[in-house]
Amino acid sequence: MEKVLGLFKELLQFFKNYGDSRITPQYKSLQGAIEYLESDALEEDKVDCIKACFRSLYPPREGLSEFYVFNKDADRMNEINSELERIKSELGRAVAEVLDQ
């Protein structure tokens, strides 16, 4: 669960650095989830929170699945988007581990 929390924080910081209004719902969802996961809530409720937040990152349109950072410097753009892909990949694995427990 700590791994998911850390990745949620990392993704939130990524959104702060590179996000725009298209990602606002996901940004707010991450903020709420982070606060909840840092609270004294029951572990099973935290698992439900993780599941709900992760789902909210991938709505049918927009969201994280269609989020891409554009930059006029192609190398920098590739670097930024590679970092996003790393976070998404690690987060997917971490969430799966929590849900499988």
N, CA, C and O atoms as a MOPAC input file, in Angstrom:
PM7 MOZYME 1SCF
protein

 N      0.81900 1    -1.18800 1     0.00000 1
 C      0.00000 1     0.00000 1     0.00000 1
 C      0.87200 1     1.26500 1     0.00000 1
 O      0.50700 1     2.28000 1    -0.59400 1
 N      2.00200 1     1.19200 1     0.66000 1
 C      2.91600 1     2.34400 1     0.68800 1
 C      3.46700 1     2.64900 1    -0.70300 1
 O      3.68500 1     3.80900 1    -1.05300 1
 N      3.68800 1     1.60200 1    -1.48900 1
 C      4.18400 1     1.78000 1    -2.86000 1
 C      3.15000 1     2.54500 1    -3.69100 1
 O      3.50500 1     3.44700 1    -4.45000 1
 N      1.88100 1     2.18600 1    -3.54800 1
 C      0.81100 1     2.87800 1    -4.27300 1
 C      0.74700 1     4.33400 1    -3.82900 1
 O      0.63600 1     5.23400 1    -4.66200 1
 N      0.81600 1     4.56500 1    -2.53900 1
 C      0.78200 1     5.93500 1    -2.03000 1
 C      1.92800 1     6.75700 1    -2.60600 1
 O      1.72600 1     7.89200 1    -3.03800 1
 N      3.12300 1     6.19100 1    -2.61200 1
 C      4.27200 1     6.89400 1    -3.17000 1
 C      4.09700 1     7.20800 1    -4.64900 1
 O      4.46000 1     8.29400 1    -5.10300 1
 N      3.54200 1     6.26500 1    -5.40200 1
 C      3.31900 1     6.48600 1    -6.82900 1
 C      2.18800 1     7.47400 1    -7.07900 1
 O      2.24700 1     8.25300 1    -8.03100 1
 N      1.16100 1     7.45100 1    -6.23900 1
 C      0.11000 1     8.47200 1    -6.33000 1
 C      0.72300 1     9.85700 1    -6.14400 1
 O      0.39800 1    10.78800 1    -6.88000 1
 N      1.60200 1     9.99100 1    -5.16700 1
 C      2.25500 1    11.28500 1    -4.91800 1
 C      3.13900 1    11.68100 1    -6.10300 1
 O      3.17400 1    12.84500 1    -6.50200 1
 N      3.84000 1    10.71100 1    -6.65000 1
 C      4.70900 1    10.98700 1    -7.79600 1
 C      3.87900 1    11.43000 1    -9.00600 1
 O      4.26300 1    12.35700 1    -9.71900 1
 N      2.75100 1    10.77000 1    -9.23100 1
 C      1.87800 1    11.13500 1   -10.34300 1
 C      1.25700 1    12.50800 1   -10.11600 1
 O      1.13000 1    13.29400 1   -11.05500 1
 N      0.87500 1    12.79900 1    -8.89200 1
 C      0.32300 1    14.12000 1    -8.57300 1
 C      1.34900 1    15.20200 1    -8.87000 1
 O      1.00100 1    16.23900 1    -9.43600 1
 N      2.59400 1    14.98500 1    -8.50300 1
 C      3.64800 1    15.95700 1    -8.79300 1
 C      3.86100 1    16.09300 1   -10.29800 1
 O      4.10200 1    17.19300 1   -10.79500 1
 N      3.77300 1    14.99800 1   -11.01000 1
 C      3.89000 1    15.03600 1   -12.47000 1
 C      2.77300 1    15.90400 1   -13.05100 1
 O      3.01800 1    16.72800 1   -13.93300 1
 N      1.54900 1    15.71800 1   -12.55700 1
 C      0.42200 1    16.53700 1   -13.01500 1
 C      0.64300 1    18.01500 1   -12.69500 1
 O      0.31800 1    18.88500 1   -13.50300 1
 N      1.19400 1    18.29100 1   -11.52100 1
 C      1.47500 1    19.69000 1   -11.15100 1
 C      2.46500 1    20.30400 1   -12.13200 1
 O      2.33700 1    21.46900 1   -12.50800 1
 N      3.44900 1    19.51500 1   -12.54100 1
 C      4.49000 1    20.02000 1   -13.43100 1
 C      4.03500 1    20.12000 1   -14.88400 1
 O      4.40500 1    21.06300 1   -15.58500 1
 N      3.24200 1    19.16200 1   -15.33900 1
 C      2.96400 1    19.07000 1   -16.77600 1
 C      1.47500 1    19.00700 1   -17.14600 1
 O      1.13400 1    19.03100 1   -18.32900 1
 N      0.60300 1    18.92700 1   -16.16600 1
 C     -0.81400 1    18.76600 1   -16.46100 1
 C     -1.47900 1    20.03500 1   -16.94400 1
 O     -0.92400 1    21.13000 1   -16.85600 1
 N     -2.68200 1    19.85800 1   -17.45600 1
 C     -3.50300 1    20.98300 1   -17.86900 1
 C     -4.94100 1    20.70300 1   -17.43400 1
 O     -5.18900 1    19.75600 1   -16.68800 1
 N     -5.87300 1    21.50900 1   -17.88800 1
 C     -7.25500 1    21.38700 1   -17.41400 1
 C     -7.90000 1    20.04900 1   -17.78900 1
 O     -8.86100 1    19.63200 1   -17.14200 1
 N     -7.39600 1    19.37900 1   -18.80500 1
 C     -7.96800 1    18.08500 1   -19.19500 1
 C     -7.79200 1    17.03300 1   -18.10400 1
 O     -8.53900 1    16.05600 1   -18.06600 1
 N     -6.83400 1    17.21600 1   -17.23400 1
 C     -6.50300 1    16.20700 1   -16.23700 1
 C     -7.00500 1    16.60300 1   -14.83600 1
 O     -6.70600 1    15.92000 1   -13.85600 1
 N     -7.76000 1    17.69400 1   -14.74300 1
 C     -8.24200 1    18.19100 1   -13.45200 1
 C     -9.00300 1    17.14500 1   -12.63900 1
 O     -8.73200 1    17.01400 1   -11.44500 1
 N     -9.94700 1    16.39000 1   -13.22400 1
 C    -10.64600 1    15.38400 1   -12.39800 1
 C     -9.69400 1    14.33700 1   -11.80400 1
 O     -9.85900 1    13.92200 1   -10.65700 1
 N     -8.71700 1    13.92400 1   -12.57900 1
 C     -7.76000 1    12.92700 1   -12.08500 1
 C     -6.86200 1    13.53600 1   -11.00600 1
 O     -6.50200 1    12.86400 1   -10.03900 1
 N     -6.50900 1    14.79600 1   -11.17300 1
 C     -5.69600 1    15.50400 1   -10.18600 1
 C     -6.43800 1    15.54500 1    -8.84400 1
 O     -5.86600 1    15.24500 1    -7.79700 1
 N     -7.70600 1    15.91800 1    -8.89600 1
 C     -8.50900 1    16.00200 1    -7.66400 1
 C     -8.70000 1    14.63500 1    -7.03200 1
 O     -8.68100 1    14.50600 1    -5.80800 1
 N     -8.88300 1    13.61900 1    -7.85800 1
 C     -9.03800 1    12.26500 1    -7.34500 1
 C     -7.77300 1    11.81100 1    -6.62200 1
 O     -7.84500 1    11.20500 1    -5.55300 1
 N     -6.61600 1    12.10500 1    -7.21100 1
 C     -5.34700 1    11.75100 1    -6.56700 1
 C     -5.17100 1    12.47700 1    -5.24200 1
 O     -4.75000 1    11.87800 1    -4.25300 1
 N     -5.49200 1    13.76100 1    -5.22100 1
 C     -5.36800 1    14.52500 1    -3.97200 1
 C     -6.20900 1    13.89800 1    -2.86700 1
 O     -5.73500 1    13.70300 1    -1.74800 1
 N     -7.45600 1    13.58500 1    -3.19000 1
 C     -8.34200 1    12.97900 1    -2.20200 1
 C     -7.85300 1    11.62600 1    -1.73900 1
 O     -7.89900 1    11.31800 1    -0.54800 1
 N     -7.38400 1    10.81400 1    -2.67400 1
 C     -6.89800 1     9.48000 1    -2.32300 1
 C     -5.66900 1     9.55600 1    -1.42800 1
 O     -5.54800 1     8.80000 1    -0.46500 1
 N     -4.77300 1    10.45700 1    -1.74200 1
 C     -3.56400 1    10.60300 1    -0.92400 1
 C     -3.93300 1    10.98500 1     0.50400 1
 O     -3.41200 1    10.40800 1     1.45800 1
 N     -4.81900 1    11.94300 1     0.64900 1
 C     -5.26400 1    12.34400 1     1.99400 1
 C     -5.88800 1    11.15900 1     2.72800 1
 O     -5.61100 1    10.93600 1     3.90600 1
 N     -6.72700 1    10.40800 1     2.03000 1
 C     -7.40100 1     9.27500 1     2.65600 1
 C     -6.40300 1     8.18800 1     3.04400 1
 O     -6.49000 1     7.63200 1     4.13800 1
 N     -5.46600 1     7.88300 1     2.16600 1
 C     -4.48800 1     6.83500 1     2.45200 1
 C     -3.55600 1     7.21500 1     3.58900 1
 O     -3.00000 1     6.34100 1     4.25400 1
 N     -3.37900 1     8.50300 1     3.81800 1
 C     -2.54200 1     8.96300 1     4.92700 1
 C     -3.32700 1     9.07700 1     6.23000 1
 O     -2.75800 1     9.40200 1     7.27200 1
 N     -4.62300 1     8.81200 1     6.17500 1
 C     -5.46900 1     8.90600 1     7.36700 1
 C     -5.41000 1     7.60100 1     8.16600 1
 O     -4.67000 1     6.67700 1     7.83000 1
 N     -6.20100 1     7.55800 1     9.22000 1
 C     -6.27000 1     6.37000 1    10.06700 1
 C     -7.40300 1     5.43400 1     9.65000 1
 O     -7.88900 1     4.65300 1    10.46800 1
 N     -7.82100 1     5.49900 1     8.41500 1
 C     -8.90900 1     4.65500 1     7.92200 1
 C     -8.51500 1     3.18300 1     7.98500 1
 O     -7.33300 1     2.84400 1     8.03700 1
 N     -9.51200 1     2.33000 1     7.97800 1
 C     -9.26800 1     0.88500 1     7.97500 1
 C     -8.58100 1     0.46800 1     6.67900 1
 O     -8.78900 1     1.06800 1     5.62400 1
 N     -7.76300 1    -0.56700 1     6.78000 1
 C     -7.01500 1    -1.04400 1     5.61300 1
 C     -7.94800 1    -1.43500 1     4.46400 1
 O     -7.67200 1    -1.12000 1     3.30700 1
 N     -9.03900 1    -2.11300 1     4.77600 1
 C     -9.95100 1    -2.53600 1     3.70400 1
 C    -10.59600 1    -1.33100 1     3.02000 1
 O    -10.87800 1    -1.37800 1     1.82200 1
 N    -10.83100 1    -0.25400 1     3.76700 1
 C    -11.37500 1     0.96500 1     3.16700 1
 C    -10.31700 1     1.64800 1     2.29100 1
 O    -10.63900 1     2.24900 1     1.26600 1
 N     -9.07500 1     1.54700 1     2.70300 1
 C     -7.98900 1     2.11200 1     1.89800 1
 C     -7.85000 1     1.35800 1     0.58100 1
 O     -7.56900 1     1.96300 1    -0.45400 1
 N     -8.04300 1     0.04800 1     0.61300 1
 C     -7.99100 1    -0.74900 1    -0.61700 1
 C     -9.10600 1    -0.29300 1    -1.56100 1
 O     -8.88300 1    -0.14900 1    -2.76300 1
 N    -10.30100 1    -0.06700 1    -1.01800 1
 C    -11.41800 1     0.43000 1    -1.83300 1
 C    -11.09000 1     1.79500 1    -2.42800 1
 O    -11.43500 1     2.08100 1    -3.57500 1
 N    -10.43100 1     2.62100 1    -1.65100 1
 C    -10.02700 1     3.95200 1    -2.11500 1
 C     -9.02700 1     3.84100 1    -3.26500 1
 O     -9.13200 1     4.56500 1    -4.25500 1
 N     -8.07400 1     2.94900 1    -3.13500 1
 C     -7.07700 1     2.73900 1    -4.19100 1
 C     -7.76500 1     2.28800 1    -5.47400 1
 O     -7.47800 1     2.80100 1    -6.55600 1
 N     -8.66600 1     1.33500 1    -5.34600 1
 C     -9.38400 1     0.82600 1    -6.51800 1
 C    -10.17200 1     1.95300 1    -7.19700 1
 O    -10.11900 1     2.09600 1    -8.41800 1
 N    -10.89300 1     2.74200 1    -6.41600 1
 C    -11.70300 1     3.83000 1    -6.97500 1
 C    -10.83200 1     4.89600 1    -7.63000 1
 O    -11.15400 1     5.38000 1    -8.71400 1
 N     -9.74700 1     5.25700 1    -6.98700 1
 C     -8.85800 1     6.28400 1    -7.54100 1
 C     -8.21800 1     5.79500 1    -8.83400 1
 O     -8.14600 1     6.53300 1    -9.81600 1
 N     -7.75900 1     4.56100 1    -8.83000 1
 C     -7.11700 1     4.02600 1   -10.02600 1
 C     -8.09300 1     4.01000 1   -11.19700 1
 O     -7.73100 1     4.36900 1   -12.31700 1
 N     -9.33000 1     3.59400 1   -10.93600 1
 C    -10.35100 1     3.60700 1   -11.99000 1
 C    -10.60000 1     5.01900 1   -12.49300 1
 O    -10.79100 1     5.23000 1   -13.69100 1
 N    -10.59700 1     5.98400 1   -11.58500 1
 C    -10.88400 1     7.37000 1   -11.97800 1
 C     -9.78200 1     7.95700 1   -12.86900 1
 O    -10.01500 1     8.92900 1   -13.58800 1
 N     -8.60800 1     7.37600 1   -12.82200 1
 C     -7.51500 1     7.85200 1   -13.67100 1
 C     -7.72300 1     7.48200 1   -15.13600 1
 O     -7.12300 1     8.08200 1   -16.02700 1
 N     -8.57600 1     6.49100 1   -15.38000 1
 C     -8.77900 1     5.97200 1   -16.73000 1
 C    -10.26300 1     5.97800 1   -17.13300 1
 O    -10.84300 1     4.91500 1   -17.35400 1
 N    -10.87600 1     7.15500 1   -17.22900 1
 C    -12.26800 1     7.20000 1   -17.68600 1
 C    -12.34500 1     6.83500 1   -19.17900 1
 O    -11.31400 1     6.72600 1   -19.84100 1
 N    -13.55800 1     6.64700 1   -19.70500 1
 C    -13.68900 1     6.25700 1   -21.11700 1
 C    -13.01900 1     7.23200 1   -22.09600 1
 O    -12.47000 1     6.81300 1   -23.11500 1
 N    -13.06600 1     8.50000 1   -21.78800 1
 C    -12.40000 1     9.49500 1   -22.64700 1
 C    -11.50600 1    10.36000 1   -21.76900 1
 O    -11.74700 1    10.54600 1   -20.57700 1
 N    -10.47000 1    10.87700 1   -22.40800 1
 C     -9.50400 1    11.73000 1   -21.69600 1
 C     -8.77400 1    10.91800 1   -20.64300 1
 O     -8.50400 1     9.73300 1   -20.84200 1
 N     -8.45900 1    11.54000 1   -19.53900 1
 C     -7.78400 1    10.84200 1   -18.46100 1
 C     -6.35800 1    10.45100 1   -18.79800 1
 O     -5.76600 1    10.92800 1   -19.76600 1
 N     -5.84100 1     9.58800 1   -17.98800 1
 C     -4.43400 1     9.19700 1   -18.07500 1
 C     -4.12000 1     8.40200 1   -19.33700 1
 O     -3.00600 1     8.47900 1   -19.85700 1
 N     -5.08500 1     7.64400 1   -19.83100 1
 C     -4.81500 1     6.83800 1   -21.02300 1
 C     -4.55600 1     7.69600 1   -22.25100 1
 O     -3.87300 1     7.25600 1   -23.17500 1
 N     -5.08900 1     8.91300 1   -22.27800 1
 C     -4.89800 1     9.79400 1   -23.42600 1
 C     -4.02700 1    11.00800 1   -23.09800 1
 O     -3.89400 1    11.91300 1   -23.92100 1
 N     -3.44500 1    11.03100 1   -21.92300 1
 C     -2.62700 1    12.17400 1   -21.50700 1
 C     -1.22200 1    12.02500 1   -22.07700 1
 O     -0.59200 1    10.97400 1   -21.96200 1
 N     -0.75400 1    13.09200 1   -22.68700 1
 C      0.55600 1    13.10400 1   -23.31600 1
 C      1.10400 1    14.51800 1   -23.21400 1
 O      0.37300 1    15.47900 1   -23.45500 1
 N      2.35600 1    14.66100 1   -22.86700 1
 C      2.97800 1    15.97700 1   -22.73400 1
 C      3.66300 1    16.33800 1   -24.04700 1
 O      4.47800 1    15.57600 1   -24.56600 1
 N      3.32600 1    17.49800 1   -24.56800 1
 C      3.96400 1    17.99800 1   -25.78800 1
 C      5.03100 1    19.01700 1   -25.41700 1
 O      4.86600 1    19.80000 1   -24.48200 1
 N      6.12200 1    18.99200 1   -26.16400 1
 C      7.21500 1    19.92300 1   -25.94300 1
 C      7.89700 1    20.13400 1   -27.29300 1
 O      8.05200 1    19.19100 1   -28.06900 1
 N      8.30500 1    21.37300 1   -27.57100 1
 C      8.93100 1    21.62500 1   -28.86700 1
 C     10.28700 1    20.93700 1   -29.01400 1
 O     10.75500 1    20.71400 1   -30.13000 1
 N     10.90900 1    20.60500 1   -27.90000 1
 C     12.15300 1    19.83500 1   -27.90700 1
 C     11.78900 1    18.34700 1   -27.86000 1
 O     11.35200 1    17.84400 1   -26.82500 1
 N     11.96800 1    17.65400 1   -28.97400 1
 C     11.54300 1    16.25400 1   -29.07800 1
 C     12.22100 1    15.35300 1   -28.05200 1
 O     11.58400 1    14.45000 1   -27.50800 1
 N     13.49200 1    15.58400 1   -27.78300 1
 C     14.19500 1    14.76000 1   -26.79700 1
 C     13.59700 1    14.95200 1   -25.40800 1
 O     13.37700 1    13.98700 1   -24.67600 1
 N     13.33900 1    16.19800 1   -25.06000 1
 C     12.74400 1    16.50100 1   -23.74800 1
 C     11.33700 1    15.90700 1   -23.66400 1
 O     10.95800 1    15.35100 1   -22.63300 1
 N     10.57000 1    16.02500 1   -24.74100 1
 C      9.22300 1    15.47400 1   -24.76300 1
 C      9.26500 1    13.95900 1   -24.54800 1
 O      8.47200 1    13.41900 1   -23.77700 1
 N     10.17700 1    13.28400 1   -25.21900 1
 C     10.30800 1    11.83600 1   -25.04300 1
 C     10.70500 1    11.47700 1   -23.61500 1
 O     10.20400 1    10.50400 1   -23.05200 1
 N     11.59600 1    12.25500 1   -23.04100 1
 C     12.03500 1    12.02800 1   -21.65900 1
 C     10.85800 1    12.17100 1   -20.69400 1
 O     10.66300 1    11.32800 1   -19.81800 1
 N     10.08700 1    13.22600 1   -20.85400 1
 C      8.93900 1    13.48900 1   -19.96800 1
 C      7.90900 1    12.36700 1   -20.09700 1
 O      7.42300 1    11.84300 1   -19.09400 1
 N      7.58400 1    12.01000 1   -21.32300 1
 C      6.56100 1    10.98700 1   -21.53200 1
 C      7.04500 1     9.59500 1   -21.14600 1
 O      6.23400 1     8.74700 1   -20.77300 1
 N      8.32700 1     9.34600 1   -21.22600 1
 C      8.87200 1     8.08300 1   -20.73200 1
 C      8.71800 1     7.98900 1   -19.22100 1
 O      8.41800 1     6.92400 1   -18.68300 1
 N      8.92600 1     9.10700 1   -18.54700 1
 C      8.72900 1     9.14400 1   -17.09400 1
 C      7.26500 1     8.85400 1   -16.75500 1
 O      6.98600 1     8.10000 1   -15.82200 1
 N      6.33900 1     9.43700 1   -17.49300 1
 C      4.91900 1     9.17500 1   -17.27000 1
 C      4.60400 1     7.69800 1   -17.48300 1
 O      3.88700 1     7.09700 1   -16.68400 1
 N      5.12300 1     7.12000 1   -18.53400 1
 C      4.87800 1     5.70100 1   -18.80200 1
 C      5.44100 1     4.82100 1   -17.68300 1
 O      4.82800 1     3.82000 1   -17.31100 1
 N      6.59500 1     5.19100 1   -17.15300 1
 C      7.17600 1     4.43600 1   -16.03800 1
 C      6.25900 1     4.48600 1   -14.82000 1
 O      5.99400 1     3.46000 1   -14.19300 1
 N      5.77700 1     5.68200 1   -14.49000 1
 C      4.87800 1     5.83600 1   -13.34100 1
 C      3.61200 1     5.00800 1   -13.55600 1
 O      3.19200 1     4.27800 1   -12.65800 1
 N      3.00400 1     5.11500 1   -14.73200 1
 C      1.77900 1     4.37400 1   -15.02200 1
 C      1.99700 1     2.87000 1   -14.90300 1
 O      1.16700 1     2.16000 1   -14.33600 1
 N      3.10100 1     2.39500 1   -15.43200 1
 C      3.40400 1     0.96700 1   -15.39700 1
 C      3.60300 1     0.48100 1   -13.96300 1
 O      3.02000 1    -0.52300 1   -13.55300 1
 N      4.42900 1     1.20000 1   -13.20600 1
 C      4.67300 1     0.81600 1   -11.81300 1
 C      3.39900 1     0.90200 1   -10.99100 1
 O      3.15100 1     0.05300 1   -10.13600 1
 N      2.59500 1     1.91900 1   -11.24500 1
 C      1.34300 1     2.08000 1   -10.50400 1
 C      0.39800 1     0.92400 1   -10.80800 1
 O     -0.23300 1     0.38900 1    -9.89600 1
 N      0.29300 1     0.53400 1   -12.06300 1
 C     -0.56400 1    -0.59600 1   -12.42500 1
 C     -0.15900 1    -1.86600 1   -11.69800 1
 O     -1.00700 1    -2.60000 1   -11.19100 1
 N      1.13800 1    -2.12000 1   -11.64800 1
 C      1.63000 1    -3.31500 1   -10.94400 1
 C      1.38000 1    -3.21700 1    -9.43900 1
 O      0.96500 1    -4.19200 1    -8.81300 1
 N      1.63100 1    -2.04800 1    -8.86200 1
 C      1.45400 1    -1.86800 1    -7.41900 1
 C     -0.01600 1    -2.00200 1    -7.01500 1
 O     -0.33200 1    -2.61100 1    -5.99300 1
 N     -0.90600 1    -1.43200 1    -7.81900 1
 C     -2.33400 1    -1.53600 1    -7.52500 1
 C     -2.77000 1    -3.00800 1    -7.63600 1
 O     -3.51800 1    -3.49600 1    -6.78900 1
 N     -2.31300 1    -3.69700 1    -8.65500 1
 C     -2.65100 1    -5.13200 1    -8.80700 1
 C     -2.19700 1    -5.92700 1    -7.59900 1
 O     -2.91800 1    -6.81300 1    -7.13800 1
 N     -1.01700 1    -5.63200 1    -7.07600 1
 C     -0.51500 1    -6.33900 1    -5.88800 1
 C     -1.41400 1    -6.09200 1    -4.68800 1
 O     -1.72100 1    -7.01700 1    -3.93600 1
 N     -1.83800 1    -4.84100 1    -4.50500 1
 C     -2.71500 1    -4.51200 1    -3.36800 1
 C     -4.06200 1    -5.21500 1    -3.51600 1
 O     -4.58600 1    -5.75700 1    -2.54300 1
 N     -4.61700 1    -5.21200 1    -4.70300 1
 C     -5.92600 1    -5.81400 1    -4.92300 1
 C     -5.88700 1    -7.33500 1    -4.85000 1
 O     -6.90700 1    -7.96000 1    -4.56000 1
 N     -4.73400 1    -7.94100 1    -5.10500 1
 C     -4.59100 1    -9.39500 1    -5.05100 1
 C     -4.41200 1    -9.92200 1    -3.63300 1
 O     -4.50400 1   -11.12900 1    -3.41100 1
 N     -4.16300 1    -9.05300 1    -2.68500 1
 C     -3.90700 1    -9.50000 1    -1.30300 1
 C     -5.16800 1    -9.95300 1    -0.62200 1
 O     -5.13100 1   -10.35900 1     0.53900 1

